[in-house]
Amino acid sequence: MLGTGGSARDLVSFVLPESGELARSTDQARPYVLLDAAGAVAEPVERFFAELQACGRPPATVRSYGMDLLRWWRFLDGWGLAWDRVTRVDARDFARWMQVAPKPVRVH
């Protein structure tokens, strides 16, 4: 069984910070870049995007994965967690938060 440790996080009241962004690039070799809260390129995501491209995935797929990773990056930022220090409990809490978080309404 995966880690069953508890968490004292209030996932229901948690508000995802608007930190970072997924930015469209003019460089065809990197159609999108994920920027962290400080505006720096998130290097592990950059490497992942390069792997997607190497597998022949179109820019729309890179964008789709990027939006999900941006949500994860913001979740980590909101709890003050470093991406390379997260635990199974942190990943579990993210999955739990995704289920209880209000879904954004897209303005048409």
N, C-alpha and C positions, 0 to 999 in steps of 0.2 A: 504494500500500500504506500502511496505517496505520503510525504510529510503530513502529519495530522495536527501539527502544532497550531495553537490558537493565534488569534490576531486581535489586537485591541483597536483596530481601525474602525472608524465610523464610516462605513462605505455608503450608507444611505444619504448622509449629509455632505459627503465629499463633493466638491466642485472642481471640475477639471480646469487647471489654469490654461490661459491662452498663450502659453509660452511656446517658442519655436514656431517653425512653419515648414510646409512642404513647398518649395519654390521651383517653378518651371525654369529651366535653363535654356539658353540659346545654343549651348554646346550639344551637338547630336550624340556625342559620346557619353553624355550624362544628361538625359532629358529632364530629370528631376533631382533635386538635392534636398535632404532633410537638414534643416538648421536647428540647432539646440537653442535653449533660452538665451544664451549669450550671442547668438547669431553665427556661431561657428558650425562648419559642416560636421555632422555626426559621422565619423569615420567608419564605424562598423556597418552603418546603414549604407554608406557609400560603397563599401566592398560588396555588400549583399546585392545592391542594384547592379553592380558590374557583373556579378554572377548571373543575374536574371537576363541581362543583355546577352551574355555569352551563350546562354541557352536559347537565344532567339526570341525572347519575350518582347512584345511590342511596348512602346512607351506607355500605353494605356494600362498595361499590367503593372509596370513599374509604379505608375501613379496610384493605382489601387492598393498595392502593397504599402506604398508610402503613406497613404492616409491612415492605414491601420497602425503602421509603425509610429506615426506622429501621435496617435492616441496613446499608445504604449509609452512613448517618450514623455508625453505630458503627464501621464499617470505617475511615472517615476519622479518627475520634477515636483509634482504636487506633494509627494511624500518625502522628498529630499533623498531619493535613492539614486545611486550610481548604477548605470546599466550593467556594469561588469561585477556588481556586488549583490545582485538580486538573488533571492532564494525561491524555492518552490512555493513557499507561503506567499511571497509577493506576487508570483504569477497566478496563484490560486485566487488571491484577493482581487487581482485585475479582472480575472474571468468572472468572479462574483459581482464586482462593481459593474461590469458591462451588462449584467442581467438586471440590475436594480437602477441603473442610471437613467435619467430621463432621456428620451431619444430626441435629438435636435430636429426641429421642423424646418424643412427647406423652403425658402421663400421663392415663389415663382414669379 
